[in-house]
Amino acid sequence: MATITEVWTEPIVSKEIVLKTSTIKVESTEVPANDISDIPLPPPSKQPTQVLNVDKGTPDSHVPRDPRLIRLTGVHPFNVEPPLIDLFKEGFLTSPELFYVRNHGPVPHVRDEDIPNWEISIEGLVEKPLVLNFREVLQRYDQITAPITLVCAGNRRKEQNIVRKTKGFSWGSAGLSTALFTGPLMADILRSAKPLRRAKYVCMEGADKLPNGHYGTSVKLNWAMDPNRGIMLAHKMNGESLRPDHGRPLRAVVPGQIGGRSVKWLKKLIVTDVPSDNWYHINDNRVLPTMVSPEMASSDPNWWRDERYAIYDLNVNSSVVYPQNNETLDPSSAGPSYTVKGYAYAGGGRRVNRVEISIDKGKTWRLAEIEYAEDKYRDFEGDLFGGKVDMFWRETCFCWCFWSLSISIPELEGADAILVRAMDESLAIQPRDMYWSVLGMMNNPWFRVTITKENGILKFEHPTHPTISSGWMERVKKSGGDLTNGNWGERHEGEEPAEPEPVQEINMKKDGLNRTIDIREFKDNSSNEKPWFVVNGEVYDGTAFLEGHPGGAQSIISSAGLDVSEDFLAIHSETAKAMMPDYHIGTMDQSSLKVLKEDKSTSPDEVRSVFLQPRSWTTATLKEKINVSWDTRIVKLQLEHEDQALGLPIGQHFMIKIPDTSNEAIIRSYTPISETNQKGTVDLLVKIYFATSTVAGGKMTTALDKLPLGSAIQCKGPTGRFEYLGNGRVLVSGKERQIRSFKMICGGTGITPIFQVLRAVIQDQQDPTSCTVLDGNRQEEDILCRSEIDGFAASDSKRCNVIHTLSKASESWTGRRGRIDEALLKEHVAPEDESMVLICGPPAMEKSAQEILSKQGWKESDFHFF
Ligand code: MTE
């Protein structure tokens, strides 16, 4: 007889935690009470290793994902359900890569080496506040393994959104998944902190940093302490350590309750005498009374504070899987019957005791067969994935069940729909009518699959599809059907056809605004700092909402420069849409709109000859970091392929974006030092501004210094108003001028754009332009690109004159001393016709140089600041 042990549980015993994907080892030494083959084991799982292109420009660029998952809220944050059919085919347990995901924001980046020291605190109304690290959570407490179905409270919300848009985004009926979770009971952990007598709630907080604070919620303390409710902390899912999207390394799992209570990336358990005051506990996971409209809910906060409307236990629910949406059946070639199949679940540990099917509009019902795979674990005694399976004594049901019913083909031919409803052991039954509510949660009316006939072929339609326009509900709504008439929008016998209800359009435009914006203006103005985007042909400036946006700044930044109509309209509520006039800045003309749409349709995966894209982020890879000095590096980025050119005009820059330690994007502009026509790679000169005891370090440079080789780096550009066309031809803000000399003034890393232009001039021996470079630094070792620029001066002293000046020079320095001051500028940068002053350096230096030179007679149009 076989038993299962799991490889990485063993090192824990030997006090060493090996954090790698576990493998299952079947041994034949111990004799368990039952055969392992009696219980459902996880389906074969293939952990994704590739970060998908769409994720590369987001704070989740460290999370490899399965491309089959259907994204419900655009690219980021990551909210997905698997295709219903794929989920069902997995069987009772779902592979982690197909498990639905609900993330309110970025996934915390937790490195393997940090996991053993991941800490959670148990605080609040406890006698003995505790901080436990990950090792202690595994070593000090008994571990259990249990199958649990997690369900998002938004499962089936698309149906509500079709009746009337709620404040929530659409889910189909695959917003649920099942796994074997392993970890300690939360009760054991709380008990070791000794909750005080007046303690009533356990608040949980995750590590994900969101616009309204960390994600958090609470459950009642007595539920957490009740072994029947099985509330646990989990570090494994189907025997593997948790994947990043599912709370790696540690999460709460609250069986039988809405998924929103199962806090991921768990950092805190706070015992209190009142429910959580976390923003997400108050403003999420509620079923407000049906008459509360989005406007009422937004204007009166009391609706949200009323604990009666908070939802905990799941309600009873079901869905048809077969027939699938849009499946067809030819009765002439089908067998005698068709087996209708699907799933059902209930909440609070209650069992689904019946699933009923009607094919005559609910007049009569027949009982479906129910298969409760969860029961198979009740007889199993032994360890699974390092946790004890201990279910024989508890009679609660925390998993979905499958139902099926065979219906004869002639009966199906005579029916117009298949209706399904489930009832749980408390006799709660799915209602016929939808209970619409402002957050669209817990939607559980009878699941209805329509049957239409064309040329004798039967076609089945589900109510909805999560993201595309498909399913009978939209069809009925479009043809004017009233989805709330108790007859699924169809006319009752003898009833006159109804006038289609006028669709209530939310005005997203500013009254009286009459400004046309063309593609050029849109393109020139849209940046990450000032994200302009288009919805339904109207241009919006999201800058003022970067801080307050509930989905985080990143979701607006990702929209910059794009037509995001589809995603925007799919995701946003009536309330959100009603806020749009405040951000409306104009209307895009039709031809620009066409260009923008075509621009969007280019595939991110195509092989492109030029790397940089002005309106979207492209991904380079950190290839090499060469130490030039203790604080300066040449950072080499690998472009998408060997033959790819960067695509940067001389004198321009591009933005690079990387996540900081808390996963927020840092964006800075760089001018490379490599030749702009170099193929396949690009080199940046980066001076690291390390933190000192008094000054914080440079955000970008310190993060870049720590970034491991192989990391993805987002790039976007070119940017800049200046371009050197060669032979003294200069383009400034699109206007060309001819010059005979450049006066170049720089300091520190300000040399980089200057260096680009200088090199272009000197390398072209036919170019008659002369260049004077004043390069100010503190010490000799701070002079960047020195050998190259001195080399230019040595090789062509007629066209290139370089003066270094040092403010903190050592005694051995024989060159110029002091800052770039009036005397130096007078001597080398006297006003000249057909000349331009290029300046790049610390702001104080730039300002003083401009003041001095203006006094000397240089005109404003002669300056260019990089
Ligand atoms: N925990 C944190 N820290 N952050 C979150 O965004 N989402 C919650 C819950 N726990 C969330 C969280 C919601 S609403 C659901 S439905 C479940 O996680 C989803 O869990 P899953 O993504 O592992 O399927």
Boltz pocket constraint, residues with backbone or C-beta under 6 A from the ligand:
constraints:
  - pocket:
      binder: B
      contacts: [[A, 99], [A, 100], [A, 101], [A, 102], [A, 103], [A, 104], [A, 105], [A, 150], [A, 151], [A, 152], [A, 153], [A, 205], [A, 206], [A, 207], [A, 208], [A, 215], [A, 216], [A, 245], [A, 246], [A, 247], [A, 258], [A, 259], [A, 260], [A, 261], [A, 262], [A, 263], [A, 264], [A, 265]]
      max_distance: 6.0
